[in-house]
């Protein structure tokens, strides 16, 4: 998915650009949209590698 495709679905290219560059953060509304669009939760999108690993532990144990 291109930045433009994501921006069209989310509603703003500048918003996506700022998030990618670490110059801005998504609103809760946009975070929910991003999660749905990318089929990922907030930790998978913005967590550290350790946070992602810990959040995946219950899935691994199952």
PQR file of N, CA, C, O and H, with PARSE charges and radii, in Angstrom:
ATOM      1  N   UNK A   1       0.846  -1.164   0.000 -0.4000 1.5000
ATOM      2  CA  UNK A   1       0.000   0.000   0.000 -0.0000 2.0000
ATOM      3  C   UNK A   1       0.897   1.234   0.000  0.5500 1.7000
ATOM      4  O   UNK A   1       1.853   1.325   0.770 -0.5500 1.4000
ATOM      5  N   UNK A   2       0.578   2.156  -0.857 -0.4000 1.5000
ATOM      6  CA  UNK A   2       1.377   3.378  -0.923 -0.0000 2.0000
ATOM      7  C   UNK A   2       0.921   4.368   0.145  0.5500 1.7000
ATOM      8  O   UNK A   2      -0.145   4.224   0.745 -0.5500 1.4000
ATOM      9  H   UNK A   2      -0.199   2.081  -1.482  0.4000 1.0000
ATOM     10  N   UNK A   3       1.758   5.372   0.361 -0.4000 1.5000
ATOM     11  CA  UNK A   3       1.406   6.424   1.304 -0.0000 2.0000
ATOM     12  C   UNK A   3       0.115   7.104   0.855  0.5500 1.7000
ATOM     13  O   UNK A   3      -0.730   7.446   1.681 -0.5500 1.4000
ATOM     14  H   UNK A   3       2.624   5.489  -0.126  0.4000 1.0000
ATOM     15  N   UNK A   4      -0.035   7.299  -0.460 -0.4000 1.5000
ATOM     16  CA  UNK A   4      -1.237   7.935  -0.993 -0.0000 2.0000
ATOM     17  C   UNK A   4      -2.463   7.065  -0.746  0.5500 1.7000
ATOM     18  O   UNK A   4      -3.513   7.574  -0.353 -0.5500 1.4000
ATOM     19  H   UNK A   4       0.652   7.021  -1.131  0.4000 1.0000
ATOM     20  N   UNK A   5      -2.342   5.765  -0.972 -0.4000 1.5000
ATOM     21  CA  UNK A   5      -3.473   4.861  -0.725 -0.0000 2.0000
ATOM     22  C   UNK A   5      -3.912   4.935   0.738  0.5500 1.7000
ATOM     23  O   UNK A   5      -5.100   5.040   1.040 -0.5500 1.4000
ATOM     24  H   UNK A   5      -1.489   5.351  -1.292  0.4000 1.0000
ATOM     25  N   UNK A   6      -2.933   4.879   1.634 -0.4000 1.5000
ATOM     26  CA  UNK A   6      -3.236   4.943   3.054 -0.0000 2.0000
ATOM     27  C   UNK A   6      -3.837   6.296   3.418  0.5500 1.7000
ATOM     28  O   UNK A   6      -4.798   6.367   4.184 -0.5500 1.4000
ATOM     29  H   UNK A   6      -1.967   4.794   1.389  0.4000 1.0000
ATOM     30  N   UNK A   7      -3.277   7.356   2.876 -0.4000 1.5000
ATOM     31  CA  UNK A   7      -3.787   8.705   3.149 -0.0000 2.0000
ATOM     32  C   UNK A   7      -5.217   8.862   2.654  0.5500 1.7000
ATOM     33  O   UNK A   7      -6.038   9.492   3.321 -0.5500 1.4000
ATOM     34  H   UNK A   7      -2.496   7.298   2.254  0.4000 1.0000
ATOM     35  N   UNK A   8      -5.525   8.295   1.486 -0.4000 1.5000
ATOM     36  CA  UNK A   8      -6.888   8.370   0.962 -0.0000 2.0000
ATOM     37  C   UNK A   8      -7.875   7.674   1.896  0.5500 1.7000
ATOM     38  O   UNK A   8      -8.992   8.151   2.098 -0.5500 1.4000
ATOM     39  H   UNK A   8      -4.858   7.784   0.944  0.4000 1.0000
ATOM     40  N   UNK A   9      -7.457   6.547   2.459 -0.4000 1.5000
ATOM     41  CA  UNK A   9      -8.327   5.805   3.368 -0.0000 2.0000
ATOM     42  C   UNK A   9      -8.429   6.481   4.732  0.5500 1.7000
ATOM     43  O   UNK A   9      -9.472   6.429   5.384 -0.5500 1.4000
ATOM     44  H   UNK A   9      -6.550   6.159   2.295  0.4000 1.0000
ATOM     45  N   UNK A  10      -7.340   7.113   5.154 -0.4000 1.5000
ATOM     46  CA  UNK A  10      -7.303   7.742   6.468 -0.0000 2.0000
ATOM     47  C   UNK A  10      -7.783   9.186   6.431  0.5500 1.7000
ATOM     48  O   UNK A  10      -8.393   9.670   7.384 -0.5500 1.4000
ATOM     49  H   UNK A  10      -6.493   7.155   4.624  0.4000 1.0000
ATOM     50  N   UNK A  11      -7.508   9.869   5.330 -0.4000 1.5000
ATOM     51  CA  UNK A  11      -7.989  11.235   5.198 -0.0000 2.0000
ATOM     52  C   UNK A  11      -6.939  12.321   5.228  0.5500 1.7000
ATOM     53  O   UNK A  11      -7.271  13.460   5.554 -0.5500 1.4000
ATOM     54  H   UNK A  11      -7.013   9.476   4.556  0.4000 1.0000
ATOM     55  N   UNK A  12      -5.674  12.030   4.901 -0.4000 1.5000
ATOM     56  CA  UNK A  12      -4.693  13.100   4.852 -0.0000 2.0000
ATOM     57  C   UNK A  12      -3.268  12.628   4.676  0.5500 1.7000
ATOM     58  O   UNK A  12      -2.744  11.897   5.516 -0.5500 1.4000
ATOM     59  H   UNK A  12      -5.404  11.104   4.637  0.4000 1.0000
ATOM     60  N   UNK A  13      -2.627  13.046   3.574 -0.4000 1.5000
ATOM     61  CA  UNK A  13      -1.248  12.644   3.305 -0.0000 2.0000
ATOM     62  C   UNK A  13      -0.280  13.232   4.322  0.5500 1.7000
ATOM     63  O   UNK A  13       0.674  12.565   4.721 -0.5500 1.4000
ATOM     64  H   UNK A  13      -3.053  13.640   2.891  0.4000 1.0000
ATOM     65  N   UNK A  14      -0.510  14.465   4.743 -0.4000 1.5000
ATOM     66  CA  UNK A  14       0.394  15.102   5.699 -0.0000 2.0000
ATOM     67  C   UNK A  14       0.388  14.361   7.029  0.5500 1.7000
ATOM     68  O   UNK A  14       1.425  14.234   7.681 -0.5500 1.4000
ATOM     69  H   UNK A  14      -1.285  15.007   4.418  0.4000 1.0000
ATOM     70  N   UNK A  15      -0.767  13.879   7.424 -0.4000 1.5000
ATOM     71  CA  UNK A  15      -0.883  13.112   8.673 -0.0000 2.0000
ATOM     72  C   UNK A  15       0.005  11.880   8.618  0.5500 1.7000
ATOM     73  O   UNK A  15       0.743  11.606   9.564 -0.5500 1.4000
ATOM     74  H   UNK A  15      -1.609  13.982   6.894  0.4000 1.0000
ATOM     75  N   UNK A  16      -0.058  11.138   7.524 -0.4000 1.5000
ATOM     76  CA  UNK A  16       0.742   9.928   7.353 -0.0000 2.0000
ATOM     77  C   UNK A  16       2.225  10.281   7.324  0.5500 1.7000
ATOM     78  O   UNK A  16       3.038   9.608   7.957 -0.5500 1.4000
ATOM     79  H   UNK A  16      -0.658  11.361   6.756  0.4000 1.0000
ATOM     80  N   UNK A  17       2.571  11.316   6.605 -0.4000 1.5000
ATOM     81  CA  UNK A  17       3.960  11.747   6.508 -0.0000 2.0000
ATOM     82  C   UNK A  17       4.518  12.108   7.883  0.5500 1.7000
ATOM     83  O   UNK A  17       5.630  11.708   8.226 -0.5500 1.4000
ATOM     84  H   UNK A  17       1.910  11.862   6.091  0.4000 1.0000
ATOM     85  N   UNK A  18       3.759  12.853   8.660 -0.4000 1.5000
ATOM     86  CA  UNK A  18       4.211  13.255  10.000 -0.0000 2.0000
ATOM     87  C   UNK A  18       4.396  12.052  10.917  0.5500 1.7000
ATOM     88  O   UNK A  18       5.351  12.004  11.692 -0.5500 1.4000
ATOM     89  H   UNK A  18       2.855  13.177   8.381  0.4000 1.0000
ATOM     90  N   UNK A  19       3.493  11.087  10.835 -0.4000 1.5000
ATOM     91  CA  UNK A  19       3.614   9.877  11.652 -0.0000 2.0000
ATOM     92  C   UNK A  19       4.863   9.105  11.256  0.5500 1.7000
ATOM     93  O   UNK A  19       5.623   8.666  12.119 -0.5500 1.4000
ATOM     94  H   UNK A  19       2.717  11.127  10.205  0.4000 1.0000
ATOM     95  N   UNK A  20       5.081   8.938   9.952 -0.4000 1.5000
ATOM     96  CA  UNK A  20       6.253   8.195   9.470 -0.0000 2.0000
ATOM     97  C   UNK A  20       7.559   8.843   9.903  0.5500 1.7000
ATOM     98  O   UNK A  20       8.524   8.147  10.220 -0.5500 1.4000
ATOM     99  H   UNK A  20       4.464   9.295   9.251  0.4000 1.0000
ATOM    100  N   UNK A  21       7.595  10.170   9.920 -0.4000 1.5000
ATOM    101  CA  UNK A  21       8.815  10.890  10.286 -0.0000 2.0000
ATOM    102  C   UNK A  21       8.956  11.073  11.789  0.5500 1.7000
ATOM    103  O   UNK A  21       9.966  11.605  12.251 -0.5500 1.4000
ATOM    104  H   UNK A  21       6.812  10.735   9.663  0.4000 1.0000
ATOM    105  N   UNK A  22       7.966  10.644  12.559 -0.4000 1.5000
ATOM    106  CA  UNK A  22       8.011  10.816  14.005 -0.0000 2.0000
ATOM    107  C   UNK A  22       7.759  12.246  14.436  0.5500 1.7000
ATOM    108  O   UNK A  22       8.094  12.625  15.558 -0.5500 1.4000
ATOM    109  H   UNK A  22       7.146  10.211  12.184  0.4000 1.0000
ATOM    110  N   UNK A  23       7.170  13.045  13.556 -0.4000 1.5000
ATOM    111  CA  UNK A  23       6.888  14.445  13.863 -0.0000 2.0000
ATOM    112  C   UNK A  23       5.453  14.646  14.351  0.5500 1.7000
ATOM    113  O   UNK A  23       5.064  15.754  14.722 -0.5500 1.4000
ATOM    114  H   UNK A  23       6.898  12.737  12.644  0.4000 1.0000
ATOM    115  N   UNK A  24       4.693  13.593  14.347 -0.4000 1.5000
ATOM    116  CA  UNK A  24       3.312  13.673  14.804 -0.0000 2.0000
ATOM    117  C   UNK A  24       2.824  12.300  15.183  0.5500 1.7000
ATOM    118  O   UNK A  24       3.452  11.292  14.862 -0.5500 1.4000
ATOM    119  H   UNK A  24       5.010  12.693  14.046  0.4000 1.0000
ATOM    120  N   UNK A  25       1.713  12.266  15.861 -0.4000 1.5000
ATOM    121  CA  UNK A  25       1.128  11.006  16.303 -0.0000 2.0000
ATOM    122  C   UNK A  25      -0.334  10.991  15.897  0.5500 1.7000
ATOM    123  O   UNK A  25      -0.966  12.043  15.807 -0.5500 1.4000
ATOM    124  H   UNK A  25       1.202  13.085  16.122  0.4000 1.0000
ATOM    125  N   UNK A  26      -0.870   9.817  15.653 -0.4000 1.5000
ATOM    126  CA  UNK A  26      -2.278   9.762  15.254 -0.0000 2.0000
ATOM    127  C   UNK A  26      -3.205  10.073  16.427  0.5500 1.7000
ATOM    128  O   UNK A  26      -2.887   9.798  17.584 -0.5500 1.4000
ATOM    129  H   UNK A  26      -0.357   8.962  15.725  0.4000 1.0000
ATOM    130  N   UNK A  27      -4.338  10.642  16.103 -0.4000 1.5000
ATOM    131  CA  UNK A  27      -5.373  10.816  17.112 -0.0000 2.0000
ATOM    132  C   UNK A  27      -5.925   9.428  17.433  0.5500 1.7000
ATOM    133  O   UNK A  27      -5.653   8.471  16.709 -0.5500 1.4000
ATOM    134  H   UNK A  27      -4.597  10.865  15.163  0.4000 1.0000
ATOM    135  N   UNK A  28      -6.688   9.316  18.498 -0.4000 1.5000
ATOM    136  CA  UNK A  28      -7.287   8.019  18.828 -0.0000 2.0000
ATOM    137  C   UNK A  28      -8.201   7.555  17.696  0.5500 1.7000
ATOM    138  O   UNK A  28      -8.257   6.366  17.379 -0.5500 1.4000
ATOM    139  H   UNK A  28      -6.909  10.094  19.086  0.4000 1.0000
ATOM    140  N   UNK A  29      -8.906   8.491  17.098 -0.4000 1.5000
ATOM    141  CA  UNK A  29      -9.790   8.157  15.975 -0.0000 2.0000
ATOM    142  C   UNK A  29      -8.982   7.609  14.804  0.5500 1.7000
ATOM    143  O   UNK A  29      -9.352   6.595  14.212 -0.5500 1.4000
ATOM    144  H   UNK A  29      -8.861   9.456  17.355  0.4000 1.0000
ATOM    145  N   UNK A  30      -7.877   8.278  14.468 -0.4000 1.5000
ATOM    146  CA  UNK A  30      -7.029   7.821  13.365 -0.0000 2.0000
ATOM    147  C   UNK A  30      -6.298   6.524  13.709  0.5500 1.7000
ATOM    148  O   UNK A  30      -6.058   5.693  12.833 -0.5500 1.4000
ATOM    149  H   UNK A  30      -7.577   9.102  14.948  0.4000 1.0000
ATOM    150  N   UNK A  31      -5.948   6.354  14.969 -0.4000 1.5000
ATOM    151  CA  UNK A  31      -5.301   5.118  15.393 -0.0000 2.0000
ATOM    152  C   UNK A  31      -6.245   3.930  15.192  0.5500 1.7000
ATOM    153  O   UNK A  31      -5.831   2.863  14.740 -0.5500 1.4000
ATOM    154  H   UNK A  31      -6.143   7.029  15.681  0.4000 1.0000
ATOM    155  N   UNK A  32      -7.505   4.132  15.530 -0.4000 1.5000
ATOM    156  CA  UNK A  32      -8.498   3.084  15.312 -0.0000 2.0000
ATOM    157  C   UNK A  32      -8.645   2.781  13.820  0.5500 1.7000
ATOM    158  O   UNK A  32      -8.711   1.618  13.421 -0.5500 1.4000
ATOM    159  H   UNK A  32      -7.841   4.999  15.897  0.4000 1.0000
ATOM    160  N   UNK A  33      -8.694   3.834  12.999 -0.4000 1.5000
ATOM    161  CA  UNK A  33      -8.791   3.643  11.545 -0.0000 2.0000
ATOM    162  C   UNK A  33      -7.565   2.905  11.007  0.5500 1.7000
ATOM    163  O   UNK A  33      -7.695   1.976  10.210 -0.5500 1.4000
ATOM    164  H   UNK A  33      -8.640   4.779  13.323  0.4000 1.0000
ATOM    165  N   UNK A  34      -6.366   3.325  11.450 -0.4000 1.5000
ATOM    166  CA  UNK A  34      -5.130   2.669  11.010 -0.0000 2.0000
ATOM    167  C   UNK A  34      -5.133   1.189  11.371  0.5500 1.7000
ATOM    168  O   UNK A  34      -4.750   0.344  10.563 -0.5500 1.4000
ATOM    169  H   UNK A  34      -6.261   4.079  12.098  0.4000 1.0000
ATOM    170  N   UNK A  35      -5.562   0.887  12.575 -0.4000 1.5000
ATOM    171  CA  UNK A  35      -5.621  -0.499  13.021 -0.0000 2.0000
ATOM    172  C   UNK A  35      -6.534  -1.324  12.127  0.5500 1.7000
ATOM    173  O   UNK A  35      -6.209  -2.455  11.768 -0.5500 1.4000
ATOM    174  H   UNK A  35      -5.874   1.574  13.232  0.4000 1.0000
ATOM    175  N   UNK A  36      -7.669  -0.757  11.774 -0.4000 1.5000
ATOM    176  CA  UNK A  36      -8.606  -1.462  10.904 -0.0000 2.0000
ATOM    177  C   UNK A  36      -8.057  -1.607   9.488  0.5500 1.7000
ATOM    178  O   UNK A  36      -8.136  -2.684   8.896 -0.5500 1.4000
ATOM    179  H   UNK A  36      -7.933   0.162  12.067  0.4000 1.0000
ATOM    180  N   UNK A  37      -7.506  -0.538   8.951 -0.4000 1.5000
ATOM    181  CA  UNK A  37      -6.978  -0.556   7.581 -0.0000 2.0000
ATOM    182  C   UNK A  37      -5.840  -1.569   7.453  0.5500 1.7000
ATOM    183  O   UNK A  37      -5.777  -2.324   6.482 -0.5500 1.4000
ATOM    184  H   UNK A  37      -7.442   0.337   9.431  0.4000 1.0000
ATOM    185  N   UNK A  38      -4.935  -1.577   8.446 -0.4000 1.5000
ATOM    186  CA  UNK A  38      -3.744  -2.425   8.377 -0.0000 2.0000
ATOM    187  C   UNK A  38      -3.914  -3.766   9.097  0.5500 1.7000
ATOM    188  O   UNK A  38      -2.996  -4.586   9.127 -0.5500 1.4000
ATOM    189  H   UNK A  38      -4.986  -0.964   9.234  0.4000 1.0000
ATOM    190  N   UNK A  39      -5.094  -3.975   9.672 -0.4000 1.5000
ATOM    191  CA  UNK A  39      -5.384  -5.218  10.400 -0.0000 2.0000
ATOM    192  C   UNK A  39      -4.304  -5.502  11.453  0.5500 1.7000
ATOM    193  O   UNK A  39      -3.735  -6.592  11.512 -0.5500 1.4000
ATOM    194  H   UNK A  39      -5.840  -3.309   9.647  0.4000 1.0000
ATOM    195  N   UNK A  40      -4.046  -4.492  12.272 -0.4000 1.5000
ATOM    196  CA  UNK A  40      -3.010  -4.581  13.307 -0.0000 2.0000
ATOM    197  C   UNK A  40      -3.474  -3.792  14.530  0.5500 1.7000
ATOM    198  O   UNK A  40      -4.264  -2.855  14.413 -0.5500 1.4000
ATOM    199  H   UNK A  40      -4.508  -3.606  12.224  0.4000 1.0000
ATOM    200  N   UNK A  41      -2.973  -4.182  15.702 -0.4000 1.5000
ATOM    201  CA  UNK A  41      -3.321  -3.412  16.897 -0.0000 2.0000
ATOM    202  C   UNK A  41      -2.283  -2.304  17.128  0.5500 1.7000
ATOM    203  O   UNK A  41      -1.264  -2.233  16.442 -0.5500 1.4000
ATOM    204  H   UNK A  41      -2.331  -4.943  15.797  0.4000 1.0000
ATOM    205  N   UNK A  42      -2.568  -1.452  18.101 -0.4000 1.5000
ATOM    206  CA  UNK A  42      -1.697  -0.301  18.364 -0.0000 2.0000
ATOM    207  C   UNK A  42      -0.280  -0.717  18.737  0.5500 1.7000
ATOM    208  O   UNK A  42       0.680  -0.063  18.329 -0.5500 1.4000
ATOM    209  H   UNK A  42      -3.396  -1.510  18.659  0.4000 1.0000
ATOM    210  N   UNK A  43      -0.133  -1.791  19.503 -0.4000 1.5000
ATOM    211  CA  UNK A  43       1.207  -2.248  19.890 -0.0000 2.0000
ATOM    212  C   UNK A  43       1.975  -2.714  18.654  0.5500 1.7000
ATOM    213  O   UNK A  43       3.161  -2.418  18.514 -0.5500 1.4000
ATOM    214  H   UNK A  43      -0.912  -2.322  19.834  0.4000 1.0000
ATOM    215  N   UNK A  44       1.314  -3.434  17.767 -0.4000 1.5000
ATOM    216  CA  UNK A  44       1.980  -3.881  16.544 -0.0000 2.0000
ATOM    217  C   UNK A  44       2.391  -2.697  15.673  0.5500 1.7000
ATOM    218  O   UNK A  44       3.414  -2.754  14.990 -0.5500 1.4000
ATOM    219  H   UNK A  44       0.350  -3.675  17.881  0.4000 1.0000
ATOM    220  N   UNK A  45       1.610  -1.639  15.694 -0.4000 1.5000
ATOM    221  CA  UNK A  45       1.913  -0.467  14.868 -0.0000 2.0000
ATOM    222  C   UNK A  45       2.991   0.427  15.469  0.5500 1.7000
ATOM    223  O   UNK A  45       3.846   0.935  14.744 -0.5500 1.4000
ATOM    224  H   UNK A  45       0.779  -1.593  16.248  0.4000 1.0000
ATOM    225  N   UNK A  46       2.961   0.626  16.793 -0.4000 1.5000
ATOM    226  CA  UNK A  46       3.831   1.633  17.396 -0.0000 2.0000
ATOM    227  C   UNK A  46       4.679   1.146  18.558  0.5500 1.7000
ATOM    228  O   UNK A  46       5.449   1.921  19.125 -0.5500 1.4000
ATOM    229  H   UNK A  46       2.266   0.213  17.382  0.4000 1.0000
ATOM    230  N   UNK A  47       4.553  -0.122  18.924 -0.4000 1.5000
ATOM    231  CA  UNK A  47       5.301  -0.640  20.064 -0.0000 2.0000
ATOM    232  C   UNK A  47       6.752  -0.926  19.736  0.5500 1.7000
ATOM    233  O   UNK A  47       7.146  -1.022  18.574 -0.5500 1.4000
ATOM    234  H   UNK A  47       3.927  -0.751  18.463  0.4000 1.0000
ATOM    235  N   UNK A  48       7.529  -1.058  20.788 -0.4000 1.5000
ATOM    236  CA  UNK A  48       8.927  -1.468  20.620 -0.0000 2.0000
ATOM    237  C   UNK A  48       8.946  -2.962  20.313  0.5500 1.7000
ATOM    238  O   UNK A  48       7.924  -3.633  20.455 -0.5500 1.4000
ATOM    239  H   UNK A  48       7.209  -0.980  21.732  0.4000 1.0000
ATOM    240  N   UNK A  49      10.080  -3.484  19.899 -0.4000 1.5000
ATOM    241  CA  UNK A  49      10.188  -4.912  19.601 -0.0000 2.0000
ATOM    242  C   UNK A  49       9.837  -5.747  20.836  0.5500 1.7000
ATOM    243  O   UNK A  49       9.198  -6.793  20.718 -0.5500 1.4000
ATOM    244  H   UNK A  49      10.910  -2.939  19.784  0.4000 1.0000
ATOM    245  N   UNK A  50      10.252  -5.289  22.008 -0.4000 1.5000
ATOM    246  CA  UNK A  50       9.960  -6.016  23.247 -0.0000 2.0000
ATOM    247  C   UNK A  50       8.454  -6.007  23.538  0.5500 1.7000
ATOM    248  O   UNK A  50       7.885  -7.035  23.904 -0.5500 1.4000
ATOM    249  H   UNK A  50      10.771  -4.440  22.103  0.4000 1.0000
ATOM    250  N   UNK A  51       7.816  -4.850  23.374 -0.4000 1.5000
ATOM    251  CA  UNK A  51       6.375  -4.768  23.602 -0.0000 2.0000
ATOM    252  C   UNK A  51       5.607  -5.672  22.636  0.5500 1.7000
ATOM    253  O   UNK A  51       4.636  -6.323  23.021 -0.5500 1.4000
ATOM    254  H   UNK A  51       8.278  -4.015  23.076  0.4000 1.0000
ATOM    255  N   UNK A  52       6.045  -5.705  21.398 -0.4000 1.5000
ATOM    256  CA  UNK A  52       5.402  -6.557  20.395 -0.0000 2.0000
ATOM    257  C   UNK A  52       5.568  -8.024  20.778  0.5500 1.7000
ATOM    258  O   UNK A  52       4.614  -8.798  20.700 -0.5500 1.4000
ATOM    259  H   UNK A  52       6.834  -5.176  21.085  0.4000 1.0000
ATOM    260  N   UNK A  53       6.769  -8.409  21.190 -0.4000 1.5000
ATOM    261  CA  UNK A  53       7.027  -9.799  21.578 -0.0000 2.0000
ATOM    262  C   UNK A  53       6.178 -10.200  22.780  0.5500 1.7000
ATOM    263  O   UNK A  53       5.616 -11.295  22.811 -0.5500 1.4000
ATOM    264  H   UNK A  53       7.545  -7.780  21.254  0.4000 1.0000
ATOM    265  N   UNK A  54       6.086  -9.316  23.764 -0.4000 1.5000
ATOM    266  CA  UNK A  54       5.294  -9.614  24.958 -0.0000 2.0000
ATOM    267  C   UNK A  54       3.810  -9.727  24.593  0.5500 1.7000
ATOM    268  O   UNK A  54       3.109 -10.594  25.114 -0.5500 1.4000
ATOM    269  H   UNK A  54       6.543  -8.426  23.738  0.4000 1.0000
ATOM    270  N   UNK A  55       3.343  -8.875  23.723 -0.4000 1.5000
ATOM    271  CA  UNK A  55       1.927  -8.925  23.359 -0.0000 2.0000
ATOM    272  C   UNK A  55       1.597 -10.182  22.563  0.5500 1.7000
ATOM    273  O   UNK A  55       0.450 -10.629  22.567 -0.5500 1.4000
ATOM    274  H   UNK A  55       3.913  -8.171  23.300  0.4000 1.0000
ATOM    275  N   UNK A  56       2.582 -10.757  21.882 -0.4000 1.5000
ATOM    276  CA  UNK A  56       2.360 -11.969  21.107 -0.0000 2.0000
ATOM    277  C   UNK A  56       2.502 -13.242  21.949  0.5500 1.7000
ATOM    278  O   UNK A  56       2.151 -14.321  21.470 -0.5500 1.4000
ATOM    279  H   UNK A  56       3.514 -10.395  21.879  0.4000 1.0000
ATOM    280  N   UNK A  57       2.998 -13.153  23.171 -0.4000 1.5000
ATOM    281  CA  UNK A  57       3.245 -14.324  24.012 -0.0000 2.0000
ATOM    282  C   UNK A  57       1.998 -15.197  24.205  0.5500 1.7000
ATOM    283  O   UNK A  57       2.095 -16.414  24.048 -0.5500 1.4000
ATOM    284  H   UNK A  57       3.283 -12.277  23.560  0.4000 1.0000
ATOM    285  N   UNK A  58       0.835 -14.629  24.536 -0.4000 1.5000
ATOM    286  CA  UNK A  58      -0.336 -15.507  24.700 -0.0000 2.0000
ATOM    287  C   UNK A  58      -0.672 -16.286  23.427  0.5500 1.7000
ATOM    288  O   UNK A  58      -1.119 -17.430  23.507 -0.5500 1.4000
ATOM    289  H   UNK A  58       0.757 -13.640  24.664  0.4000 1.0000
ATOM    290  N   UNK A  59      -0.466 -15.686  22.266 -0.4000 1.5000
ATOM    291  CA  UNK A  59      -0.734 -16.374  20.999 -0.0000 2.0000
ATOM    292  C   UNK A  59       0.225 -17.539  20.825  0.5500 1.7000
ATOM    293  O   UNK A  59      -0.161 -18.608  20.353 -0.5500 1.4000
ATOM    294  H   UNK A  59      -0.103 -14.756  22.201  0.4000 1.0000
ATOM    295  N   UNK A  60       1.475 -17.327  21.208 -0.4000 1.5000
ATOM    296  CA  UNK A  60       2.487 -18.370  21.071 -0.0000 2.0000
ATOM    297  C   UNK A  60       2.166 -19.517  22.020  0.5500 1.7000
ATOM    298  O   UNK A  60       2.280 -20.683  21.643 -0.5500 1.4000
ATOM    299  H   UNK A  60       1.789 -16.458  21.591  0.4000 1.0000
ATOM    300  N   UNK A  61       1.762 -19.195  23.260 -0.4000 1.5000
ATOM    301  CA  UNK A  61       1.458 -20.216  24.250 -0.0000 2.0000
ATOM    302  C   UNK A  61       0.226 -21.044  23.887  0.5500 1.7000
ATOM    303  O   UNK A  61       0.132 -22.215  24.254 -0.5500 1.4000
ATOM    304  H   UNK A  61       1.670 -18.247  23.566  0.4000 1.0000
ATOM    305  N   UNK A  62      -0.704 -20.443  23.177 -0.4000 1.5000
ATOM    306  CA  UNK A  62      -1.903 -21.179  22.754 -0.0000 2.0000
ATOM    307  C   UNK A  62      -1.506 -22.245  21.755  0.5500 1.7000
ATOM    308  O   UNK A  62      -2.362 -22.984  21.268 -0.5500 1.4000
ATOM    309  H   UNK A  62      -0.628 -19.492  22.879  0.4000 1.0000
TER
END
